[in-house]
Amino acid sequence: MTAADELKELYAAYRHTSDIDEKGQFFSPECIQICRPQPSFAATNRETIVRYLHEYASGPPKPQGYYTIRPLRDDEFEFSTDEIVAAAGFETAHQLKQKAQTESWVGMRVDLWSDDNPGMLVKVQYWWRREAGTWMQILHDIMYLGPRDGTEGSEGEILE
């Protein structure tokens, strides 16, 4: 089984885990988050990301919807701008890229949308690294939060 196949299965397990605290177990304790559309939504550790998930989940349950997942292409191995990554504790995007290369991170592109919220599309690059033989999420790079733009479902098999 390839790393991409393993990560697809692991992402599906993560996505279908309903308990938010249990979702946090998929994240490295050092997991960080950058959010290109809203840089203040950055996080420097797992606890902050789990807190954000709890805050988002407040209120009535939200439908899961659909997603596509695929390995990143070589030309997608980048981390935005210095300003964006600074909120997650890095001086430069190049510094973050070097860390990813040194630690052999593997990136997967995920696009998420729901028929119950037809106007919303989220595009994320999830980055994973091996820790003690187990794949752990190490970076959530939220690239796009906004209206569906016609690209949803265009880059692979549509999953629930």
C-alpha positions in Angstrom: 0.0 0.0 0.0 1.4 3.4 -0.9 1.7 6.3 1.5 -1.1 8.1 -0.4 -3.4 5.1 0.0 -2.6 4.8 3.7 -3.3 8.5 4.2 -6.6 8.3 2.3 -7.8 5.6 4.6 -6.5 7.5 7.7 -8.2 10.7 6.5 -11.5 8.8 6.1 -11.2 7.4 9.6 -10.5 10.9 10.9 -13.4 12.4 9.0 -15.8 9.9 10.3 -14.7 10.2 13.9 -17.6 12.2 15.5 -16.0 12.9 18.9 -13.8 16.1 18.5 -11.4 15.1 21.3 -10.9 11.7 19.5 -10.3 13.6 16.3 -7.4 15.3 18.1 -5.7 12.0 18.4 -5.0 12.1 14.6 -2.9 15.3 15.1 0.7 15.4 16.2 1.0 17.3 19.5 3.1 19.7 17.3 0.4 20.0 14.6 0.0 23.5 13.4 -2.5 25.3 11.2 -2.3 28.1 8.8 -5.3 29.7 7.2 -4.6 31.7 4.1 -8.1 33.4 3.9 -8.1 34.2 7.6 -4.5 34.3 9.0 -5.8 34.9 12.6 -7.3 31.4 12.5 -3.7 30.0 12.8 -2.7 27.5 15.5 0.6 26.4 16.9 -0.4 23.2 18.5 -3.0 20.4 18.7 -4.9 21.8 21.6 -5.7 25.0 19.8 -6.9 23.1 16.7 -9.1 21.0 18.9 -10.5 24.1 20.6 -11.3 25.6 17.1 -13.1 22.4 16.2 -15.2 22.6 19.4 -16.0 26.2 18.7 -17.1 25.4 15.1 -19.2 22.5 16.3 -21.2 24.5 18.7 -24.9 24.6 17.8 -26.8 22.0 15.8 -24.8 19.2 14.2 -23.5 20.0 10.7 -23.7 17.6 7.9 -20.5 15.9 6.7 -21.1 16.4 3.0 -18.6 15.3 0.4 -14.9 15.5 -0.3 -12.2 14.6 -2.7 -8.7 13.7 -1.6 -5.5 13.3 -3.7 -1.7 13.5 -3.2 -0.2 17.0 -3.8 1.6 17.6 -7.0 5.2 18.8 -6.9 4.1 22.3 -7.9 1.8 22.5 -4.9 4.7 22.0 -2.4 4.6 25.5 -1.0 3.3 27.3 2.1 1.9 30.6 1.1 3.7 33.8 2.3 5.9 34.8 5.2 3.0 36.8 6.7 0.6 33.8 6.6 3.1 31.3 8.3 4.2 33.9 10.9 0.9 33.4 12.7 1.8 29.7 13.2 5.2 30.6 14.6 7.5 30.5 11.5 9.7 33.4 10.3 9.3 32.5 6.6 7.4 30.2 4.3 10.8 28.9 3.2 11.6 27.9 6.8 8.3 25.9 6.9 9.1 24.3 3.6 12.6 23.3 4.8 11.0 21.7 7.9 8.6 19.8 5.7 11.4 18.5 3.5 13.7 17.6 6.4 10.9 15.7 8.2 9.6 14.0 5.0 6.1 15.4 5.2 3.5 14.1 2.8 0.7 16.4 1.6 -2.8 15.5 0.5 -5.3 17.9 -1.0 -8.8 17.7 0.3 -11.8 19.7 -1.0 -14.9 19.6 1.2 -18.5 20.7 0.4 -22.0 19.9 1.5 -25.4 19.9 -0.3 -26.9 21.2 2.9 -24.6 24.3 2.7 -24.5 24.6 -1.1 -22.6 27.9 -1.1 -19.5 26.7 0.9 -16.3 25.1 -0.3 -13.2 24.4 1.8 -9.9 23.5 0.2 -7.2 22.2 2.6 -3.8 20.7 2.2 -3.3 18.2 5.1 0.3 17.4 5.7 1.3 14.2 7.5 4.6 12.9 9.0 5.5 9.6 10.6 5.9 9.6 14.3 7.0 6.4 16.0 5.8 4.5 12.9 2.4 6.1 12.7 1.2 8.8 10.3 0.1 11.9 12.2 -1.3 15.2 10.9 1.4 17.8 11.3 -0.1 20.8 9.3 -3.5 22.0 8.2 -3.0 24.5 5.4 -6.5 26.0 4.8 -6.2 27.4 1.4 -9.8 28.5 0.6 -13.0 29.1 2.5 -15.7 30.5 0.4 -18.4 30.0 -2.2 -18.3 26.9 -4.3 -16.4 27.7 -7.4 -17.2 24.8 -9.7 -14.0 22.9 -8.9 -15.6 20.7 -6.3 -15.5 17.1 -7.4 -13.3 17.9 -10.4 -10.1 16.4 -8.9 -10.9 12.9 -8.0 -13.4 10.4 -6.7 -16.2 12.0 -4.6 -16.4 10.5 -1.2 -18.7 11.0 1.8 
